[in-house]
Amino acid sequence: MTASIGNTDFQVRLKDGTHEWIADEPASLGGGDTGPEPASLLLASLGACTSITLKMYAKRKEWPLESVHVELSMKSTAEGTNIDRRIALGGALSDEQRERLLQIANACPIHKVLSGAIHIASDLAPQ
């Protein structure tokens, strides 16, 4: 994964080797609003991972999960950051299946990363 910024204020090109996309800041913060802001990308990762994890689990169990819709918001305070995640499940699922899927949502890999200790090592690349 690479992130590069050039002459366009706050517009960042993101590449993962196969895909390329843009992150930016909203115009109200001096950006061009040409892509999601970094915090939105973080929430998008959690929403995508949650949705995929639930779909995979239900498919393996042959449960009638037809759709997953995840709404996310984040608020940072002096005490830390809180992420609220609301999950809507479509399909003729039993109450027990719905409850199990909620438990499985907490086991998605990105949820585990965000819930655990995170250590980031930074250094300068040679010029």
CYANA upper distance limits for C-alpha pairs under 8 A (distance plus 0.5 A):
  1 MET  CA     14 LEU  CA      7.69
  1 MET  CA     15 LYS  CA      6.12
  1 MET  CA     16 ASP  CA      4.83
  1 MET  CA     17 GLY  CA      7.55
  2 THR  CA     13 ARG  CA      8.45
  2 THR  CA     14 LEU  CA      6.15
  2 THR  CA     15 LYS  CA      5.73
  2 THR  CA     16 ASP  CA      6.93
  3 ALA  CA     12 VAL  CA      6.72
  3 ALA  CA     13 ARG  CA      6.10
  3 ALA  CA     14 LEU  CA      5.12
  3 ALA  CA     15 LYS  CA      7.16
  4 SER  CA     12 VAL  CA      5.92
  4 SER  CA     13 ARG  CA      5.74
  4 SER  CA     14 LEU  CA      7.19
  5 ILE  CA      9 ASP  CA      8.47
  5 ILE  CA     10 PHE  CA      7.50
  5 ILE  CA     11 GLN  CA      6.68
  5 ILE  CA     12 VAL  CA      5.17
  5 ILE  CA     13 ARG  CA      6.91
  6 GLY  CA     11 GLN  CA      8.13
  6 GLY  CA     12 VAL  CA      8.09
  9 ASP  CA     30 GLY  CA      8.01
  9 ASP  CA     31 GLY  CA      6.65
  9 ASP  CA     32 GLY  CA      8.13
 10 PHE  CA     24 ASP  CA      6.01
 10 PHE  CA     25 GLU  CA      6.61
 10 PHE  CA     30 GLY  CA      8.22
 10 PHE  CA     31 GLY  CA      6.01
 10 PHE  CA     32 GLY  CA      8.13
 11 GLN  CA     22 ILE  CA      7.26
 11 GLN  CA     23 ALA  CA      6.39
 11 GLN  CA     24 ASP  CA      4.99
 11 GLN  CA     25 GLU  CA      7.68
 11 GLN  CA     31 GLY  CA      7.49
 11 GLN  CA     32 GLY  CA      7.68
 11 GLN  CA     34 THR  CA      7.86
 11 GLN  CA     35 GLY  CA      8.43
 12 VAL  CA     22 ILE  CA      6.06
 12 VAL  CA     23 ALA  CA      5.61
 12 VAL  CA     24 ASP  CA      6.62
 13 ARG  CA     20 GLU  CA      7.52
 13 ARG  CA     21 TRP  CA      6.49
 13 ARG  CA     22 ILE  CA      5.29
 13 ARG  CA     23 ALA  CA      7.15
 14 LEU  CA     20 GLU  CA      6.07
 14 LEU  CA     21 TRP  CA      5.75
 14 LEU  CA     22 ILE  CA      6.25
 14 LEU  CA     23 ALA  CA      7.73
 15 LYS  CA     19 HIS  CA      6.22
 15 LYS  CA     20 GLU  CA      5.00
 15 LYS  CA     21 TRP  CA      7.15
 16 ASP  CA     20 GLU  CA      7.29
 22 ILE  CA     34 THR  CA      7.60
 22 ILE  CA     35 GLY  CA      5.81
 22 ILE  CA     36 PRO  CA      7.88
 23 ALA  CA     34 THR  CA      7.62
 23 ALA  CA     35 GLY  CA      5.14
 23 ALA  CA     36 PRO  CA      5.60
 23 ALA  CA     37 GLU  CA      6.05
 23 ALA  CA     38 PRO  CA      6.90
 23 ALA  CA     41 LEU  CA      8.47
 24 ASP  CA     31 GLY  CA      6.58
 24 ASP  CA     32 GLY  CA      7.15
 24 ASP  CA     33 ASP  CA      6.19
 24 ASP  CA     34 THR  CA      6.40
 24 ASP  CA     35 GLY  CA      5.57
 24 ASP  CA     36 PRO  CA      6.33
 24 ASP  CA     37 GLU  CA      5.61
 24 ASP  CA     38 PRO  CA      7.84
 25 GLU  CA     29 LEU  CA      6.73
 25 GLU  CA     30 GLY  CA      7.38
 25 GLU  CA     31 GLY  CA      4.94
 25 GLU  CA     32 GLY  CA      7.06
 25 GLU  CA     33 ASP  CA      6.07
 25 GLU  CA     34 THR  CA      8.39
 25 GLU  CA     35 GLY  CA      8.06
 25 GLU  CA     36 PRO  CA      7.67
 25 GLU  CA     37 GLU  CA      5.60
 25 GLU  CA     38 PRO  CA      8.37
 26 PRO  CA     30 GLY  CA      7.18
 26 PRO  CA     31 GLY  CA      5.56
 26 PRO  CA     32 GLY  CA      6.67
 26 PRO  CA     33 ASP  CA      4.88
 26 PRO  CA     37 GLU  CA      7.57
 27 ALA  CA     31 GLY  CA      5.13
 27 ALA  CA     32 GLY  CA      5.80
 27 ALA  CA     33 ASP  CA      6.04
 36 PRO  CA     40 SER  CA      6.40
 36 PRO  CA     41 LEU  CA      6.95
 37 GLU  CA     41 LEU  CA      7.07
 38 PRO  CA     42 LEU  CA      6.93
 39 ALA  CA     43 LEU  CA      6.91
 40 SER  CA     44 ALA  CA      6.45
 41 LEU  CA     45 SER  CA      6.70
 42 LEU  CA     46 LEU  CA      7.15
 43 LEU  CA     47 GLY  CA      6.65
 43 LEU  CA     72 LEU  CA      6.89
 43 LEU  CA     73 SER  CA      7.83
 43 LEU  CA     74 MET  CA      8.30
 44 ALA  CA     48 ALA  CA      6.45
 45 SER  CA     49 CYS  CA      6.51
 45 SER  CA    110 ILE  CA      7.54
 46 LEU  CA     50 THR  CA      6.47
 46 LEU  CA    110 ILE  CA      6.15
 46 LEU  CA    111 HIS  CA      6.88
 47 GLY  CA     51 SER  CA      6.63
 47 GLY  CA     70 VAL  CA      6.28
 47 GLY  CA     71 GLU  CA      7.93
 47 GLY  CA     72 LEU  CA      7.62
 48 ALA  CA     52 ILE  CA      6.58
 49 CYS  CA     53 THR  CA      6.43
 49 CYS  CA    108 CYS  CA      6.63
 49 CYS  CA    109 PRO  CA      7.52
 49 CYS  CA    110 ILE  CA      6.78
 49 CYS  CA    111 HIS  CA      8.48
 50 THR  CA     54 LEU  CA      6.68
 50 THR  CA     70 VAL  CA      8.24
 50 THR  CA    105 ALA  CA      5.98
 50 THR  CA    106 ASN  CA      8.46
 50 THR  CA    108 CYS  CA      6.26
 50 THR  CA    110 ILE  CA      8.44
 50 THR  CA    111 HIS  CA      8.28
 51 SER  CA     55 LYS  CA      6.66
 51 SER  CA     68 VAL  CA      6.35
 51 SER  CA     69 HIS  CA      7.78
 51 SER  CA     70 VAL  CA      7.65
 52 ILE  CA     56 MET  CA      6.55
 53 THR  CA     57 TYR  CA      6.63
 53 THR  CA    104 ILE  CA      8.01
 53 THR  CA    105 ALA  CA      7.36
 53 THR  CA    108 CYS  CA      6.35
 54 LEU  CA     58 ALA  CA      6.56
 54 LEU  CA     68 VAL  CA      8.22
 54 LEU  CA    101 LEU  CA      6.82
 54 LEU  CA    104 ILE  CA      7.26
 54 LEU  CA    105 ALA  CA      6.89
 55 LYS  CA     59 LYS  CA      6.48
 55 LYS  CA     65 LEU  CA      7.63
 55 LYS  CA     67 SER  CA      8.47
 55 LYS  CA     68 VAL  CA      8.15
 56 MET  CA     60 ARG  CA      6.65
 57 TYR  CA     61 LYS  CA      6.75
 57 TYR  CA    101 LEU  CA      8.49
 57 TYR  CA    104 ILE  CA      8.39
 58 ALA  CA     62 GLU  CA      6.30
 58 ALA  CA     63 TRP  CA      5.47
 58 ALA  CA     64 PRO  CA      7.75
 58 ALA  CA     65 LEU  CA      6.70
 58 ALA  CA    101 LEU  CA      8.41
 59 LYS  CA     63 TRP  CA      6.72
 59 LYS  CA     65 LEU  CA      8.25
 63 TRP  CA     93 LEU  CA      7.65
 63 TRP  CA     97 GLN  CA      8.45
 64 PRO  CA     91 GLY  CA      6.09
 64 PRO  CA     92 ALA  CA      6.36
 64 PRO  CA     93 LEU  CA      6.65
 65 LEU  CA     89 LEU  CA      7.47
 65 LEU  CA     90 GLY  CA      6.47
 65 LEU  CA     91 GLY  CA      5.34
 65 LEU  CA     92 ALA  CA      7.59
 65 LEU  CA     93 LEU  CA      7.24
 66 GLU  CA     89 LEU  CA      8.08
 66 GLU  CA     90 GLY  CA      5.66
 66 GLU  CA     91 GLY  CA      5.34
 67 SER  CA     89 LEU  CA      6.36
 67 SER  CA     90 GLY  CA      5.19
 67 SER  CA     91 GLY  CA      7.37
 68 VAL  CA     87 ILE  CA      7.46
 68 VAL  CA     88 ALA  CA      6.26
 68 VAL  CA     89 LEU  CA      5.37
 68 VAL  CA     90 GLY  CA      6.76
 69 HIS  CA     87 ILE  CA      6.32
 69 HIS  CA     88 ALA  CA      5.55
 69 HIS  CA     89 LEU  CA      7.14
 70 VAL  CA     85 ARG  CA      7.16
 70 VAL  CA     86 ARG  CA      6.16
 70 VAL  CA     87 ILE  CA      5.11
 70 VAL  CA     88 ALA  CA      6.88
 71 GLU  CA     84 ASP  CA      8.49
 71 GLU  CA     85 ARG  CA      6.20
 71 GLU  CA     86 ARG  CA      5.61
 71 GLU  CA     87 ILE  CA      7.05
 72 LEU  CA     83 ILE  CA      7.45
 72 LEU  CA     84 ASP  CA      6.10
 72 LEU  CA     85 ARG  CA      5.15
 72 LEU  CA     86 ARG  CA      7.02
 73 SER  CA     83 ILE  CA      6.21
 73 SER  CA     84 ASP  CA      5.80
 73 SER  CA     85 ARG  CA      7.32
 74 MET  CA     81 THR  CA      7.49
 74 MET  CA     82 ASN  CA      6.16
 74 MET  CA     83 ILE  CA      4.90
 74 MET  CA     84 ASP  CA      6.80
 75 LYS  CA     81 THR  CA      6.22
 75 LYS  CA     82 ASN  CA      5.84
 75 LYS  CA     83 ILE  CA      7.06
 76 SER  CA     80 GLY  CA      6.29
 76 SER  CA     81 THR  CA      4.64
 76 SER  CA     82 ASN  CA      6.75
 77 THR  CA     81 THR  CA      6.55
 87 ILE  CA    102 LEU  CA      8.44
 89 LEU  CA     98 ARG  CA      8.03
 93 LEU  CA     97 GLN  CA      6.36
 93 LEU  CA     98 ARG  CA      6.79
 94 SER  CA     98 ARG  CA      6.75
 95 ASP  CA     99 GLU  CA      6.67
 96 GLU  CA    100 ARG  CA      6.65
 97 GLN  CA    101 LEU  CA      6.62
 98 ARG  CA    102 LEU  CA      6.83
 99 GLU  CA    103 GLN  CA      6.98
100 ARG  CA    104 ILE  CA      6.71
101 LEU  CA    105 ALA  CA      6.61
102 LEU  CA    106 ASN  CA      7.40
103 GLN  CA    107 ALA  CA      7.55
104 ILE  CA    108 CYS  CA      7.37
105 ALA  CA    111 HIS  CA      8.36
106 ASN  CA    111 HIS  CA      6.55
106 ASN  CA    112 LYS  CA      7.80
107 ALA  CA    111 HIS  CA      7.04
107 ALA  CA    112 LYS  CA      6.85
108 CYS  CA    112 LYS  CA      6.89
109 PRO  CA    113 VAL  CA      6.82
110 ILE  CA    114 LEU  CA      6.64
111 HIS  CA    115 SER  CA      6.45
112 LYS  CA    116 GLY  CA      6.55
113 VAL  CA    117 ALA  CA      8.09
113 VAL  CA    118 ILE  CA      7.76
114 LEU  CA    118 ILE  CA      8.03
